[in-house]
Amino acid sequence: MTSTAETPPPLSPVATLLESSLKDIGIPPRPTILDRISREMAKEDPDYKRLGNVIGADVSLSASLIKTANSPFFGFRNRVRTIHEALMMLGLDVASQAIAGIILRKVFPNSLHLERFWDASARVARLSGWLAQHVGNNRLRPDDAYTFGLFRDCGIPVLLKRFPGYEKILAQANAEEQRSFTAVEETQLPTNHAMVGCLLAQSWWLPEEVCLAIRHHHDAAILETPAISPPPASRYRIAVTQFAEHLVQRHSGLSHTCEWPKLGTACLRLLDVTEAEVDAILAEAVTVMTTEE
Amino acid sequence: MRANGIDPTTGFLDRGSCLELVGRLAAGTNASGQRLAALWIDLSRLKQVNESFGHLGGDLVITQIAQRLREKSAGRGEWCRMGGDEFVCLIPNCDADHARQLAQDLLQTIEAPLRFGELFLHPSASIGIAILEANEDPFAFLERADRAMSTAKRQGGGRAVASGEEPMPGRLGILLAREELAIENKLHLALENGGLSLHYQPIVGFDGRIEAVEALMRCTADGELISPVKFIPVAEKTGLIIRLGEWSLLAGARYASELDSAGYRTKVAVNISRAQLASPAFPQALHAALLCANVSPELIELELTESLFMDISETVQTNLHAARAAGVGLAIDDFGTGYSCLANLKDIPATKLKLDRAFVVVLPHDRRAFAVVKAMTQLGRELGMTVVAEGVEEQAQLDALREAGVDAIQGYIHARPMPEEALLNWFQQRSSS
């Protein structure tokens, strides 16, 4: 049997041996499609058509990628219609992160009733992408803000899967007004969702600043004091998504978390936004939120 | 008047005030016949800090280093900031020997790691020394200190050179610094493009059991394999070692879990850096890795280099106990040659002692080495540890180690480090034979 570019090579006996065990691994392994893209990116002359065919084989992935490429914050004048166009317009590195974000949602078992969680993440991510263009003096690319929004809380589904009582801990952390979110988690767990999420992102080879932003996204001290680590690129990501979450909550009238009182001032300072400007930004953001629903 | 001539970040005199001061001091020195010394200090790596972390990061480094310089010189001399990362210290009544001594002290104080959150920065500097000559032009005097500093920098930095002692300028220093930067960039590339992998070397007990497999990091960037001998020191200098260490902990733990599921329940030993263990977030990171890998903690062993024991801080001590409480094993690597201190040994909750290869290579002929190995093995046993010998290549060495009472052997005599699939094949072959 010869293997073509479109059919994966037959599994070696060792790989078959490992296949069943992969299901029991705590965090989802890096999707193989991302490896294909990295390999193509490493080439001097990446073959977009071949990659398009590989991605195109998965109908729902293709549909989601085209939808992502048509998000208003990418600002493409013409609507993207095919995977090939999406790859060309986005470029492989952006496409790769967008695909990682799409797959992230699919790799967790449906049994966890995570629909609402992922919907909320997607809403914050989209608004983060929009905000990146409107505040913070363009220090963050909209697609970077968007991907970070999708991955920021990816530790949560991992912990839900592993600890039956995590839902309760989550509720307590969400309601906590004084201590940091992760401090509440650590009263009952030996770790926290930010650390777990950072490791997941790292094992998917996401950029360093994304991993560090995930790790520190509840850390007020990190946002307030200029320090060498995490780098500014991480801190902007944290600030933009936190601001987006706040606007989403103000718009819906439902505050699921108490993070804004703890982190808001530092986030606005990082983004060069004054308290007085927040209402005007919200008014503009509302149109984005409602058209995207 | 002077308030305007002060650098706001450091509180030192600024360039203008420095030039004015050197004129005055030189005039006074020439009149009194005393000596005046100038140290010209250039901090390295600051440009990278600025590029990576913005000027706020750079300023933070400058402020802390200025503080150290002020404390170390203890009121002797006037401090000036000449520009971004350059300082001058003017010391009246100071001869060449004193100046050199002070320069060495300053280098030492500058090189202590600076902590930023979980990262450590390892600053270093080059210092040029000049002593004012009779009736010398004060600016020419400063220029000599500056030139001597450039020489120190060309020689690779981290040293002091006195004016007039400069050897012929060489290019080696420059090349070395460039190579380090290139490796640092490659490490970043590897971290984001899947360029890291682990190879595993089995540790086999004298009873035939696989005691553990040690995970050894491999790093590829731009299709080129970078030797650990080259990338580990750079990773340690830049703080990247924490990220590399966390990556390998997770990857090793996942592999332990895979091996277990495949029916080969074996401990995986992962190397842990000093920087990782010194981080207050270490227990959370360790637990996150165990959880993400879905592995039983008893299948994980952390290998600690002996240099860790030079200075065991409270955080390190807490973290070591947290690791044991989590059920993870602790192995002391390269034992017996470096900083091992028996007093420390009793305080560290280690489960395994790995004897340095230096003892193994001279076996079986060196009977004194044999006696030391035997005694160390006895000691490890008494402390409840498993004792392993590293770097075993020959049958005669193996026999001697068996005689000394060592529990298990790591080395080419059993197997070389190999990638994941090859190790699985190795296991399969062993179990079928």
Interface residues (C-beta under 8 A of the other chain):
Chain A: S12 V14 A15 L17 L18 S20 S21 L22 D24 I25 G26 I27 R30 D35 S38 A42 G155 V158 L159 R162 E186 L189 P190 T191 N192 M195 V196 C198 L199 L200 Q202 S203 W205 L206 P207 E208 C211 I222 P226 A227 I228 S229 P230 P231 P232
Chain B: V49 S52 F53 G54 L56 G57 L60 V61 F116 G117 E118 L119 L121 H188 L191 E192 N193 G194 G223 G239 R243 E246 W247 L250 A251 R254 S257 E258 D260 S261 A262 A281 P283 Q284 A285 H287 A288 A289 L291 C292 A293 N294 V295 A326 E421 L424 N425
